[in-house]
Amino acid sequence: MPPTLATLVQNSALRLSVLAGHDRLDAAVRWAHASELADPTPYMDGGELILFTGLKLDAADPEAMRAYVEKLVSKGVVGLGFAAGVNYEGVPQPLVDACREADLPLLEVPRRTPFIAISKAVSADIAAEQYRAVTAGFDAQREMTRAALSREGPSALLARLASQVDGWAALYDASGSVVATAPAWAVRRAARFVGDAERLRDRPTPASAVVSEADSGDDRVELQSIGSGRRAKAVLAVGTAAPLGTAERYAVNSAIALLTLTMERSRALQEAEQRLGAAVLKMLLVGEGEHARAVAGQLYGGLLDAPMRVIVAEPASAAAARFAQESIAAVHTSATPPSAPAVPTPSAARPSPVSSGYLARAGEPCGLTDLAATAGTPGAVSGAADPARAAVPKPAGKPGAVKSATGKSSVASPAAARAGAVEGVASQPAAQSAKSQAAAGRDGSASSSASSAVSGTSSAPSVPATVTAHVSATTSPATSGTAPAASGVVVGAGGGPQADASDTGRLGRIVWPLEELADAVETAAARNGEAVLVVPDGARLVVLASDGGAAVAVCAEFAATADAAQPGRRPGGGGEEGLAIGVSAPVGLSAAAVAFKQADQALSVARRRGVPLVEHEDVAAGSVLPLLADDAVRAFADGLLRSLREHDANGRGDLVASLRAWLSRHGQWDAAAAELGVHRHTLRYRMRRVEEILGRSLDDPDVRMELWLALKATG
């Protein structure tokens, strides 16, 4: 407590006497100040003890004294000290009467007590109080530090904090949910401030707010954001019956610092855990489950012991995914963007690694897709059916070298060569494209060596590619234009990415949903006590989660929310701010590579169908046609049917309609002829003309399949 008038009166060295306001001596004294002004209130802040001798005041005038005292009371002055024996022999009675009417404490200061002695006494008491507050704050900090290091962690820390402030404390996670309270009875009270915590969470850190609520009783609730990044990791609420004092403020600040250290570990530790997670996942993808389990230790709990699912998320737009992948690679290697001209770049204009958000945690693309595709299948082209899997620039250094999970360089697989081959054959016929891929696949042994360099042992067989060569060759358009490197996410006032015409703003808008999904998955897993492995791989987010757990469920909820926000997304693309998510079937540890391939395939299906999420169990559901609904397939269909349409346009028969009817009737002449209203011999003649014009036999089931898909693709 700060010094009061009572402590000054009780100080025997000052010899003060109380003449008025005996019941107000418990008022705190912020300072003692001598002033002979007729109106000192313009220079007062409130809480002062005014000392005067009546030099410029007519202390014997009742009206003057009454007006003087009223001014002091209105400004918050807590007391008056009048020096007897200086200008007046004693304390004038009009002054005493005025103070009694206003209930303002009036102290008589004897002549031998100088005003400076009173000021020193007040100053000494204030300093002593501040020292006690600092000491109490250090004691509280030590206690809360021990609590934070205990097994209970944040719960024990909140209990200590609630005891220090003589109130209650609550901790909200990034989603706004209450995760801990102290004492236990504060759960319901903390639940009333969830909305306030969510609003504070969306403000840039550090942020605080004082909440007043009518039904909260006498509580004064203060909210503080927790975290050192752009977004708050948590929110601390402290409820007290009165504003926090100095000691209580020290305790709250200590709690904020400790909680921040708990939730925002050092950047080096985060990066090390990120590299470890990527290394564990790489081992799983090459079939080294036991090595992965040994390396992970207890870091991921029982995640590697139970059925799990692999989740892969990417920007829904193939062009956006390709741009983001290339830009992130350029950011983290400080290299010229892949699609920009090879010209010298001034150092001031070069991209620099970002310090927060998804771009910081994504790091350099670690090539999980290439690794899974080349683990044991020569010639498998990573993501061949997906335009987003275009060539990604390799880090500067030796040609063909990539960074491993430990940061060392190892011999790279020929993924870049194969990706370049895919770009090069985009306009070639199907057979020629297949030959190019087969030629690229002859270097599969080198790919296995790269996988072994990561895992330390020989690689395991992988799942073969499932997409035909001619489709992959025609669905990888080359990147056009330039893609200047970006250096971070531009944040708007609402917490989301700011609309920006620059490439920096574009990259921020593309990766923002990935950051939100990663935060949602980690928050859900932490809240439910689940272990989860989240590995950003450039513009892809790979998640390993327990089957049936909260992390998998929150992905479905995230996708449902995104679907509601973007109704009617166009198959095969959509807005740059959406995500496509693929979820594998439940598998064991030994089948992690298979699960990754399943999730990758499900992601491709989600992008083609224009939906935010597809589980592998649902890949075969519905029609295959939406998977082929892109410009390349339509171009193939138009080219295949062009000669028949030209024939029909010249008025020499309706071959396209006849072919459609015959195929839809499974080659049944009578049924198809009846549908067309012609004789079956006429239909046989038309089918022979189709064979002659196309130069293909309708007895070949592959020809019939291609023709039917071409008819469906062109409507």
SEBAPA-901281 format. One record per residue (C-alpha): residue in one letter; residue number from 1; x, y, z. Coordinates in pm, whole numbers, plus 32768, in hexadecimal, padded with zeros to 4 digits. Example, Ala and Ser with C-alpha at 12.3 -4.5 7.8 and 13.67 -1.06 7.14 Angstrom:
BEGIN
   resn   resi      u      v      w
      a      1   84CE   7E3E   830C
      s      2   8557   7F96   82CA
END
This chain:
BEGIN
   resn   resi      u      v      w
      m      1   8000   8000   8000
      p      2   807C   8163   7FB7
      p      3   80A6   8255   80DF
      t      4   7F69   82E5   8176
      l      5   7F19   8416   8249
      a      6   7F04   832C   8373
      t      7   806B   82B5   8343
      l      8   80E0   841F   833D
      v      9   801C   8472   8478
      q     10   80AF   833E   8521
      n     11   8210   83AF   84C8
      s     12   8282   843E   8617
      a     13   839C   8505   8576
      l     14   82A6   85E0   84BB
      r     15   81C4   8636   85E6
      l     16   808F   866F   8511
      s     17   7F37   86AF   85A9
      v     18   7DE7   8661   8509
      l     19   7CEF   8783   8513
      a     20   7BE9   8708   8415
      g     21   7B90   85D2   8349
      h     22   7BE6   84CF   8450
      d     23   7B26   83C2   838F
      r     24   7BE5   8401   824B
      l     25   7D46   83BE   82C2
      d     26   7D5A   8277   8201
      a     27   7D75   8337   80B9
      a     28   7EAF   82E0   7FF6
      v     29   7FAA   83F9   7FC7
      r     30   804E   83FD   7E71
      w     31   8127   852B   7EC0
      a     32   8153   8650   7FB3
      h     33   8176   87A4   7F11
      a     34   81A0   8905   7FA1
      s     35   80DB   8A15   7EEC
      e     36   8072   8B76   7F4C
      l     37   7FA4   8BAC   7E11
      a     38   7E40   8C1D   7E3D
      d     39   7DDE   8B0A   7D44
      p     40   7EE0   89F2   7D22
      t     41   7DEC   88FF   7C7F
      p     42   7E6C   8931   7B18
      y     43   7FB3   8893   7B89
      m     44   7F1C   8770   7C4C
      d     45   7ED8   8609   7BD8
      g     46   7E0F   8596   7D05
      g     47   7E80   84DB   7E3A
      e     48   7F63   85F3   7EB9
      l     49   7F91   867F   8018
      i     50   7FA4   87FC   7FF2
      l     51   8084   88B4   80EA
      f     52   805E   8A2F   8112
      t     53   808D   8B51   8208
      g     54   7F76   8C3B   8193
      l     55   8071   8D34   8104
      k     56   7F93   8DA2   7FE2
      l     57   7E43   8D38   806D
      d     58   7D5D   8DE1   8164
      a     59   7D3C   8CB5   8248
      a     60   7C5A   8D7C   8330
      d     61   7B52   8DB0   8221
      p     62   7A4C   8C96   8234
      e     63   79D5   8CC6   80CA
      a     64   7B37   8CC7   8041
      m     65   7B90   8B8B   8104
      r     66   7A50   8ADC   809B
      a     67   7A96   8B25   7F29
      y     68   7C03   8ABC   7F51
      v     69   7BAB   896F   7FF1
      e     70   7A9B   8923   7EF1
      k     71   7B96   8950   7DD6
      l     72   7C8A   885E   7E7B
      v     73   7B7E   8758   7EBC
      s     74   7B04   876A   7D53
      k     75   7C67   8722   7CD8
      g     76   7C94   85F2   7DB8
      v     77   7D82   8683   7EBA
      v     78   7D7E   8595   7FE4
      g     79   7DE6   8685   80F9
      l     80   7E66   87D8   816C
      g     81   7F8D   8827   824D
      f     82   7F96   8983   82E9
      a     83   80D8   8A08   8387
      a     84   8080   8AAB   84D2
      g     85   815A   8BC6   8559
      v     86   81D2   8C48   8407
      n     87   80CF   8D3B   8380
      y     88   7FC7   8CE4   8482
      e     89   7FFF   8C8B   85EE
      g     90   7F1A   8B61   85CD
      v     91   7E3B   8AC1   84CA
      p     92   7D26   8BBD   846D
      q     93   7BCD   8B48   84D7
      p     94   7B2B   8B9A   8384
      l     95   7C1E   8AA2   82E1
      v     96   7BC8   899A   83E4
      d     97   7A54   89CF   83AE
      a     98   7A75   89BF   8231
      c     99   7B35   8876   8245
      r    100   7A38   87DF   8334
      e    101   7919   883E   8249
      a    102   79C9   879E   8121
      d    103   7A43   8675   81F2
      l    104   7BA8   86C1   8181
      p    105   7CBB   8657   8275
      l    106   7D73   8783   8307
      l    107   7EC2   8750   83B1
      e    108   7F6F   8850   8492
      v    109   80E3   8861   844A
      p    110   81AF   88E9   856F
      r    111   82AE   89F9   8528
      r    112   83D8   8917   856C
      t    113   8367   8819   8464
      p    114   83D9   8891   830D
      f    115   8308   883F   81DE
      i    116   8432   878D   8143
      a    117   842B   8691   825E
      i    118   82C4   8634   8205
      s    119   831D   861A   8093
      k    120   8446   8539   80E8
      a    121   836D   845D   81C3
      v    122   826C   8431   80AB
      s    123   8382   83EE   7FAE
      a    124   8426   82ED   8093
      d    125   82DB   8239   80C9
      i    126   8295   8233   7F52
      a    127   83F2   81A8   7F0C
      a    128   83C5   80A0   8018
      e    129   8277   803B   7F84
      q    130   8310   8021   7E2A
      y    131   842A   7F4D   7EB3
      r    132   8331   7E69   7F5D
      a    133   8270   7E4E   7E15
      v    134   83A9   7DF8   7D52
      t    135   8413   7CF9   7E57
      a    136   82B9   7C61   7E58
      g    137   82C3   7C59   7CDB
      f    138   840F   7BA0   7CDB
      d    139   8388   7AAB   7DDA
      a    140   8253   7A76   7D05
      q    141   832B   7A48   7BD2
      r    142   83F8   793B   7C7E
      e    143   82C1   7887   7CF2
      m    144   821E   7896   7B9C
      t    145   835F   7826   7AF1
      r    146   8367   76F2   7BCE
      a    147   81F7   76BB   7B82
      a    148   8230   76DD   7A0B
      l    149   8346   75D9   7A1C
      s    150   8271   74E7   7AE3
      r    151   81AE   73C6   7A50
      e    152   806B   7490   7A50
      g    153   810D   75A9   7987
      p    154   801F   76C8   792E
      s    155   7F12   764D   7A1E
      a    156   7FFC   766B   7B48
      l    157   8074   77BD   7ACB
      l    158   7F0E   7840   7ABB
      a    159   7ECF   77C6   7C1C
      r    160   7FFD   788B   7C9B
      l    161   7F92   79BF   7BD7
      a    162   7E2E   79B5   7C5E
      s    163   7EBB   79A3   7DBF
      q    164   7FA3   7ACB   7D80
      v    165   7E93   7BB0   7CF8
      d    166   7D89   7B35   7DED
      g    167   7C9D   7AE7   7CCE
      w    168   7C7F   79EB   7BB3
      a    169   7D3D   79A1   7A72
      a    170   7CE8   78EA   7930
      l    171   7DA6   7884   77F8
      y    172   7D05   7877   769E
      d    173   7DA7   77C4   7578
      a    174   7DCA   7848   7415
      s    175   7C67   77DD   73C2
      g    176   7BD5   789D   74E9
      s    177   7B83   776B   75BC
      v    178   7BC8   7768   7732
      v    179   7CE0   7671   7775
      a    180   7D2C   76B9   78E6
      t    181   7C9F   7785   7A07
      a    182   7CFB   77C9   7B70
      p    183   7C50   77A3   7C5E
      a    184   7B69   7694   7BDA
      w    185   7A30   7761   7C1C
      a    186   7A9F   7860   7B17
      v    187   7A48   777D   79EF
      r    188   78EF   7811   79BA
      r    189   796B   7972   79EE
      a    190   7A83   7943   78F0
      a    191   798D   78B4   77F1
      r    192   78D8   7A04   77E3
      f    193   7A0B   7AAD   7751
      v    194   7A4F   79B9   7632
      g    195   79D7   7AB8   7532
      d    196   7ABA   7BC4   75C2
      a    197   7BE0   7AD3   75B7
      e    198   7B9B   7A81   7448
      r    199   7B91   7BF2   73ED
      l    200   7CD7   7C33   74A4
      r    201   7D79   7B06   73FB
      d    202   7D39   7B9F   72A4
      r    203   7DF3   7CE0   72FF
      p    204   7F6C   7CFE   72C2
      t    205   803A   7C9D   73F3
      p    206   8077   7D1A   74F7
      a    207   7F11   7D7D   7547
      s    208   7E44   7DAC   7681
      a    209   7CE3   7E11   76E1
      v    210   7C23   7E5C   781F
      v    211   7AC7   7DC4   7818
      s    212   799F   7E46   78DD
      e    213   7866   7D72   78E3
      a    214   7723   7DBC   799B
      d    215   76EA   7C5C   7A1D
      s    216   7855   7C20   7A7E
      g    217   7821   7CA4   7BDF
      d    218   793D   7D76   7C64
      d    219   7A3D   7CD4   7B7F
      r    220   7B28   7DA4   7AB3
      v    221   7B9F   7CB8   799F
      e    222   7CE0   7D00   78E4
      l    223   7D3F   7C3E   77A9
      q    224   7EA4   7C1A   772C
      s    225   7F1B   7B79   75E8
      i    226   8023   7A68   7603
      g    227   8128   7A3A   74F4
      s    228   823E   7AF1   7443
      g    229   81D2   7AB6   72DC
      r    230   80DC   7B6F   7203
      r    231   7FB6   7AAA   728D
      a    232   7F74   7A5E   73F9
      k    233   7FA6   78F5   7460
      a    234   7EC5   791D   758F
      v    235   7E12   7A1F   7667
      l    236   7E35   7A4C   77E0
      a    237   7D0F   7AD2   78AB
      v    238   7D3A   7B58   7A0C
      g    239   7C09   7BB5   7ADE
      t    240   7C2C   7C87   7C19
      a    241   7B49   7D53   7CFA
      a    242   7C19   7E90   7CC5
      p    243   7D1E   7F17   7BD4
      l    244   7E6B   7E65   7BE9
      g    245   7F6F   7EF3   7CD5
      t    246   80E2   7F00   7C92
      a    247   812D   7DA9   7D25
      e    248   8004   7D0E   7C70
      r    249   8074   7DAF   7B2B
      y    250   81CE   7D17   7B55
      a    251   812C   7BC3   7B89
      v    252   8052   7BE3   7A52
      n    253   817A   7C51   797D
      s    254   8247   7B2C   79FC
      a    255   812C   7A3E   79A5
      i    256   8116   7AD0   7846
      a    257   828C   7AA3   7813
      l    258   828A   793D   7893
      l    259   815B   78DA   77C4
      t    260   81FA   7979   7692
      l    261   833A   78B4   76CA
      t    262   826C   7779   76F4
      m    263   81A3   77A9   75B4
      e    264   82A1   7861   74DE
      r    265   83DC   7796   7504
      s    266   8521   780F   7470
      r    267   8535   7828   72F8
      a    268   865D   7739   72F4
      l    269   8593   7630   73AD
      q    270   846D   765E   72C2
      e    271   854C   7639   7193
      a    272   85F3   7506   7228
      e    273   84A2   7464   726E
      q    274   8431   74C0   710E
      r    275   8564   7417   7077
      l    276   8535   72EA   7158
      g    277   83C9   72CA   70F2
      a    278   8426   72DD   6F82
      a    279   8536   71D6   6FB4
      v    280   8445   70EB   7069
      l    281   8345   7110   6F54
      k    282   844D   70D1   6E4A
      m    283   84B6   6F92   6EF9
      l    284   834E   6F21   6F01
      l    285   8325   6F65   6D8D
      v    286   844E   6E8A   6D33
      g    287   83D6   6D6B   6E0F
      e    288   84BD   6D9F   6F39
      g    289   83AE   6D9F   7042
      e    290   8482   6D11   715B
      h    291   8596   6E0E   711B
      a    292   8492   6F23   711D
      r    293   8408   6EA3   7267
      a    294   8565   6E9C   72FF
      v    295   85B5   6FFE   7288
      a    296   8466   708B   72FD
      g    297   8481   6FF0   7457
      q    298   8369   7076   7533
      l    299   8341   71BA   746F
      y    300   8205   7146   73BD
      g    301   817C   706A   74D0
      g    302   80BA   6F40   744D
      l    303   8080   6FD5   72F4
      l    304   8164   6ED7   724C
      d    305   80CB   6DB1   7307
      a    306   7F5C   6DD5   72A7
      p    307   7EA0   6DE2   715B
      m    308   7EE0   6F33   70BC
      r    309   7E81   7003   6F91
      v    310   7F51   70DF   6EB0
      i    311   7EB8   722E   6E4E
      v    312   7F44   7303   6D33
      a    313   7EC9   7466   6CF2
      e    314   7F20   7552   6BD8
      p    315   7E90   768D   6B38
      a    316   7D5C   762B   6A71
      s    317   7DD4   76E4   693F
      a    318   7EE4   7627   6885
      a    319   7F7E   776B   6809
      a    320   7F7B   77FF   6968
      a    321   801E   76C6   69F7
      r    322   8130   76D2   68F3
      f    323   816D   7847   692C
      a    324   8179   781A   6AA6
      q    325   8267   76F0   6A90
      e    326   8357   77AD   69B0
      s    327   8343   78ED   6A7E
      i    328   837E   783B   6BCA
      a    329   84AB   778B   6B36
      a    330   8531   78DC   6AC1
      v    331   84F0   797E   6C14
      h    332   85AA   7876   6CD8
      t    333   86D1   7858   6BEB
      s    334   86F3   79D0   6BA1
      a    335   8700   796F   6A35
      t    336   866E   7A10   68FF
      p    337   8503   79A3   68D9
      p    338   84ED   787B   67EC
      s    339   8419   7928   66E7
      a    340   84D8   7A71   66EF
      p    341   85F2   7AC4   65FB
      a    342   874D   7A63   666B
      v    343   87CD   7BC2   66B1
      p    344   889B   7C42   67D7
      t    345   87BF   7CA8   68FB
      p    346   8827   7DC1   69E9
      s    347   8854   7D45   6B4C
      a    348   874C   7E34   6BCE
      a    349   8649   7DA0   6AE2
      r    350   8694   7C32   6B23
      p    351   8592   7B6D   6BE4
      s    352   85E1   7B31   6D4E
      p    353   8565   7A1B   6E2E
      v    354   842B   7A7A   6EE7
      s    355   8414   7A75   7060
      s    356   82AD   7A15   70A2
      g    357   817C   7967   7017
      y    358   8168   783A   6F33
      l    359   8287   78AF   6E56
      a    360   8374   78A5   6F7F
      r    361   830B   7748   6FEE
      a    362   82FA   76C1   6E89
      g    363   846E   76E6   6E58
      e    364   8511   7661   6D21
      p    365   8437   7565   6C63
      c    366   84AE   7410   6CD9
      g    367   8430   7344   6BB1
      l    368   834B   724C   6C61
      t    369   8282   7213   6B24
      d    370   83B9   71C8   6A55
      l    371   8439   70E2   6B65
      a    372   82F5   701B   6B7A
      a    373   82DC   6FFD   6A01
      t    374   8445   6F8D   69CA
      a    375   8474   6EAE   6AFB
      g    376   8474   6D74   6A2A
      t    377   83BB   6DAE   68E5
      p    378   84A4   6E07   67C4
      g    379   8410   6F08   66E0
      a    380   82FD   6F7D   67CA
      v    381   82C7   70EE   6795
      s    382   825C   71A7   68CD
      g    383   8105   723D   68A8
      a    384   80FE   7200   6733
      a    385   7F87   7227   671D
      d    386   7F83   736F   67D6
      p    387   7FEA   74BD   673D
      a    388   8051   7531   6898
      r    389   8172   743A   6896
      a    390   8243   7504   67A2
      a    391   83BB   7521   67BB
      v    392   842E   75C2   68FF
      p    393   8582   766E   6908
      k    394   8691   75C3   69CD
      p    395   8760   7680   6ACF
      a    396   8895   772E   6A53
      g    397   89CC   765B   6A61
      k    398   8A3E   751F   69B3
      p    399   895E   74B0   6897
      g    400   8879   739A   6906
      a    401   88AB   73D8   6A78
      v    402   8791   73FF   6B6D
      k    403   8785   7448   6CE0
      s    404   873B   7320   6DB9
      a    405   867E   732D   6F03
      t    406   87C5   7360   6FBC
      g    407   8828   7489   6EE6
      k    408   893F   73CD   6E2C
      s    409   894C   73A8   6CB5
      s    410   890C   7254   6C1D
      v    411   88FD   71D6   6AB6
      a    412   87AA   722D   6A2B
      s    413   86BF   714F   696B
      p    414   8681   71AC   67FF
      a    415   8534   7246   6863
      a    416   8593   7394   67CD
      a    417   85F3   72EE   6687
      r    418   84AD   722E   667F
      a    419   83E7   7366   66D5
      g    420   849A   741C   65BF
      a    421   8444   72FD   64D6
      v    422   82D8   7322   652F
      e    423   82E8   7497   64DC
      g    424   8397   744C   6395
      v    425   82A4   734A   6313
      a    426   816A   740A   6363
      s    427   811F   7437   61F2
      q    428   8197   72E2   6179
      p    429   80B4   71BE   6120
      a    430   805C   70BF   6229
      a    431   8144   6FAE   61B4
      q    432   826D   709B   619E
      s    433   8225   711C   62FE
      a    434   821B   6FBA   6385
      k    435   836D   6F74   62EA
      s    436   83FD   70AE   638A
      q    437   8381   7044   64DE
      a    438   8406   6EE6   64B2
      a    439   8558   6F74   6454
      a    440   8555   7051   6586
      g    441   84F9   6F24   6659
      r    442   8638   6E6B   65FC
      d    443   86E6   6F3C   6704
      g    444   8615   6EA3   6819
      s    445   8746   6E11   68C5
      a    446   87CD   6F6C   6908
      s    447   8681   6FC6   69A3
      s    448   8698   6E9C   6A8B
      s    449   87F1   6F11   6AEF
      a    450   8767   7065   6B49
      s    451   865B   6FC4   6C1D
      s    452   875E   6EEB   6CC8
      a    453   882C   701F   6D15
      v    454   870B   70A8   6DDD
      s    455   86A9   6F6C   6E95
      g    456   87FD   6ECF   6EB7
      t    457   8790   6D85   6E1B
      s    458   870D   6CF9   6CD8
      s    459   85BD   6D73   6C60
      a    460   847B   6CAD   6C5F
      p    461   8394   6C7B   6B34
      s    462   829D   6D90   6AF6
      v    463   8146   6D97   6A5A
      p    464   8151   6DB4   68DC
      a    465   80C4   6EE7   682F
      t    466   7F5A   6EC6   67CA
      v    467   7F31   6FD1   66C1
      t    468   7F69   6F8B   6551
      a    469   808B   7032   64A2
      h    470   7FC2   70F1   63A0
      v    471   7EF0   719A   64AB
      s    472   8022   71FA   6579
      a    473   80CD   7285   6446
      t    474   7FAA   7363   63ED
      t    475   7F5C   73E5   654A
      s    476   80A6   748D   65A1
      p    477   80A4   75DF   64F5
      a    478   81E4   76A3   650B
      t    479   81ED   77CA   65F1
      s    480   81C9   7910   6538
      g    481   8231   7A66   65A9
      t    482   830B   7AB6   66CD
      a    483   82DB   7A5C   6838
      p    484   8395   7B59   690E
      a    485   83FD   7AD0   6A5C
      a    486   832D   7B23   6B88
      s    487   83AB   7B64   6CE4
      g    488   827E   7B2C   6DC3
      v    489   810C   7B48   6E03
      v    490   806D   7CA1   6DFC
      v    491   7F7D   7CB2   6F21
      g    492   7E42   7D83   6F20
      a    493   7D8E   7E22   7043
      g    494   7CAC   7CF5   7071
      g    495   7DCA   7C03   70A6
      g    496   7DB3   7B67   6F4A
      p    497   7E89   7BA8   6E19
      q    498   7E69   7D05   6D8D
      a    499   7DF1   7D2A   6C28
      d    500   7F24   7D8F   6B65
      a    501   7F63   7D9A   69F2
      s    502   80D3   7D45   6A22
      d    503   815F   7BE4   6A16
      t    504   81A6   7BFD   6B8C
      g    505   8035   7C31   6BCE
      r    506   7FDA   7B1C   6ADD
      l    507   80BF   7A23   6B89
      g    508   802F   7A89   6CD9
      r    509   7ECB   7A4C   6C64
      i    510   7F28   78F9   6BD5
      v    511   7FD8   786E   6D08
      w    512   7EF5   790E   6E0D
      p    513   7DFC   77E7   6E0C
      l    514   7F1F   76F6   6E3D
      e    515   7F88   77B4   6F75
      e    516   7E24   77B4   6FF6
      l    517   7E03   763E   6FBA
      a    518   7F4F   75F5   7066
      d    519   7EE6   76C7   7193
      a    520   7D91   761D   71A0
      v    521   7E28   74BF   7194
      e    522   7F2E   7507   72A0
      t    523   7E30   75B4   7380
      a    524   7D35   7497   7364
      a    525   7E43   7394   73A9
      a    526   7EC8   7452   74D8
      r    527   7D6D   7486   7566
      n    528   7D20   7312   7550
      g    529   7E75   7296   75C1
      e    530   7EC7   71FF   746D
      a    531   8018   71E6   73C5
      v    532   8029   726D   7264
      l    533   8140   729D   7165
      v    534   811A   73D7   708F
      v    535   821F   7407   6F7E
      p    536   8206   7533   6E91
      d    537   82AB   74D5   6D48
      g    538   82BB   7618   6C87
      a    539   815A   7663   6C10
      r    540   80DE   7511   6C8F
      l    541   807A   74B9   6DF0
      v    542   80A7   734B   6E55
      v    543   8003   72CF   6F95
      l    544   8027   717E   7040
      a    545   7F09   714F   7138
      s    546   7E60   703B   71FD
      d    547   7D36   6F9B   7151
      g    548   7BF0   7012   71EA
      g    549   7C9A   7129   72AB
      a    550   7C4D   7299   72CB
      a    551   7D5C   72FF   71D4
      v    552   7CB4   723C   70BA
      a    553   7B5D   72BC   711F
      v    554   7BCE   7427   711D
      c    555   7C48   73FE   6FB6
      a    556   7AE8   7396   6F50
      e    557   7A56   74BE   7010
      f    558   7B52   75A9   6F6E
      a    559   7AF5   7526   6E15
      a    560   7981   7547   6E5D
      t    561   79B1   76B0   6EC8
      a    562   7A7F   76F8   6D90
      d    563   7979   7653   6CB3
      a    564   7868   772B   6D4A
      a    565   793C   7862   6D15
      q    566   7986   780B   6BA8
      p    567   784B   776F   6B15
      g    568   7858   76F2   69B2
      r    569   79CF   76D5   6990
      r    570   7A3A   7687   6830
      p    571   7AC1   7524   6805
      g    572   7C32   751C   67C4
      g    573   7C7F   7668   6866
      g    574   7BC4   777E   6911
      g    575   7C32   78A7   69DC
      e    576   7D97   78CA   6A4E
      e    577   7D2D   78DF   6BBC
      g    578   7C8F   7783   6BCD
      l    579   7D27   7633   6C2A
      a    580   7D12   74D5   6B9F
      i    581   7D3D   73C9   6CAA
      g    582   7D78   7254   6C7A
      v    583   7D51   7158   6D94
      s    584   7DD8   6FF5   6D87
      a    585   7D35   6EBA   6E0C
      p    586   7D9D   6E44   6F69
      v    587   7EE9   6D89   6F54
      g    588   7FF5   6CFC   7034
      l    589   8157   6D79   7057
      s    590   81E2   6C9D   6F41
      a    591   80EA   6D25   6E41
      a    592   8134   6E97   6E71
      a    593   81B5   6EB8   6D0B
      v    594   8074   6E1B   6C89
      a    595   7FA8   6F0C   6D60
      f    596   806A   7036   6CDA
      k    597   8024   6FC6   6B76
      q    598   7EB4   6F99   6BCC
      a    599   7EA0   70F6   6C60
      d    600   7F53   7186   6B30
      q    601   7E5E   70DB   6A47
      a    602   7D36   714F   6B18
      l    603   7DBC   72B4   6B09
      s    604   7DD0   72A2   698D
      v    605   7C6A   7221   6982
      a    606   7BF6   733A   6A69
      r    607   7C97   743D   6987
      r    608   7C00   73A3   684D
      r    609   7AA5   7387   68E6
      g    610   7AB2   74E7   6971
      v    611   7A72   747C   6ADA
      p    612   7B4A   74D6   6C08
      l    613   7B7F   7375   6C92
      v    614   7B78   720F   6C14
      e    615   7BC5   70D7   6CDF
      h    616   7C6C   6FB6   6C2F
      e    617   7B3F   6EDB   6C75
      d    618   7A71   6FCE   6BA2
      v    619   7B62   6FE7   6A7C
      a    620   7A9F   6EE4   69B6
      a    621   794E   6F82   6A10
      g    622   7898   7047   6907
      s    623   7901   7068   679D
      v    624   7A5D   706B   6708
      l    625   79F9   7181   661B
      p    626   7A33   72A4   670C
      l    627   7B96   7226   6736
      l    628   7BCF   725A   65C2
      a    629   7B1B   73A7   65AC
      d    630   7C3D   7486   654D
      d    631   7CB1   7538   6416
      a    632   7DAC   742B   63B4
      v    633   7CA9   7315   63B3
      r    634   7BAC   73EC   62FA
      a    635   7CB6   743B   61F6
      f    636   7CFD   72C7   61D0
      a    637   7B8A   727E   61A8
      d    638   7B56   7393   60AB
      g    639   7C7D   7319   5FE0
      l    640   7C02   71B2   5FE5
      l    641   7AA1   720C   5F73
      r    642   7AF9   732D   5E8A
      s    643   7AF9   7260   5D48
      l    644   79A7   71C6   5D9B
      r    645   790F   7319   5DE2
      e    646   799C   73A5   5C9F
      h    647   7900   7280   5BE7
      d    648   77AE   72C6   5C87
      a    649   77CB   743C   5C40
      n    650   77E3   73F4   5ACA
      g    651   7690   7348   5ADB
      r    652   7706   71E8   5A95
      g    653   766D   7139   5BC2
      d    654   764B   7158   5D3A
      l    655   777B   708C   5DA2
      v    656   77B2   712C   5EFA
      a    657   764B   70F0   5F6D
      s    658   7652   6F8F   5EDE
      l    659   779A   6F43   5F90
      r    660   770D   6FC7   60DA
      a    661   75D1   6EF2   60BB
      w    662   7693   6DBA   6057
      l    663   778A   6DDC   6179
      s    664   7678   6E2A   6275
      r    665   75C2   6CEA   6207
      h    666   7700   6C1A   6237
      g    667   7717   6BD2   60C0
      q    668   75B7   6B44   60A2
      w    669   7554   6B91   5F3A
      d    670   73DD   6B6F   5F58
      a    671   73BB   6C3C   6097
      a    672   74A0   6D52   6019
      a    673   73F6   6D5B   5EC3
      a    674   72A1   6D72   5F69
      e    675   7318   6E96   603C
      l    676   7395   6F49   5F03
      g    677   7262   6EEC   5E33
      v    678   732F   6E4B   5D1E
      h    679   735B   6CEB   5C96
      r    680   746B   6C1E   5D3A
      h    681   751E   6BF7   5BEB
      t    682   752F   6D71   5BD7
      l    683   75CC   6D77   5D30
      r    684   76C9   6C6A   5CCE
      y    685   772C   6D3C   5BA3
      r    686   775B   6E70   5C7C
      m    687   783A   6DB2   5D71
      r    688   7912   6D37   5C51
      r    689   7934   6EA1   5BE1
      v    690   799E   6F00   5D43
      e    691   7AB0   6DF7   5D38
      e    692   7B22   6E6B   5BE1
      i    693   7B30   6FDB   5C42
      l    694   7BDD   6FA1   5D94
      g    695   7CBE   6E8C   5D19
      r    696   7C65   6DC0   5E4E
      s    697   7BA6   6C82   5E8B
      l    698   7A6F   6C8F   5F65
      d    699   7AB4   6B25   5FC7
      d    700   7BD0   6BAB   60A1
      p    701   7B46   6BEE   6203
      d    702   7C4B   6CFF   623C
      v    703   7BD0   6DB7   6107
      r    704   7A67   6D9C   6179
      m    705   7ACB   6E1C   62D4
      e    706   7B86   6F49   6247
      l    707   7A6B   6FA0   615C
      w    708   7968   6F8A   6270
      l    709   7A35   7066   635A
      a    710   7A6D   715D   623E
      l    711   78F7   7170   6201
      k    712   78B3   71A4   6375
      a    713   79CA   72A4   639E
      t    714   7944   7377   627E
      g    715   77DB   7365   62F5
END
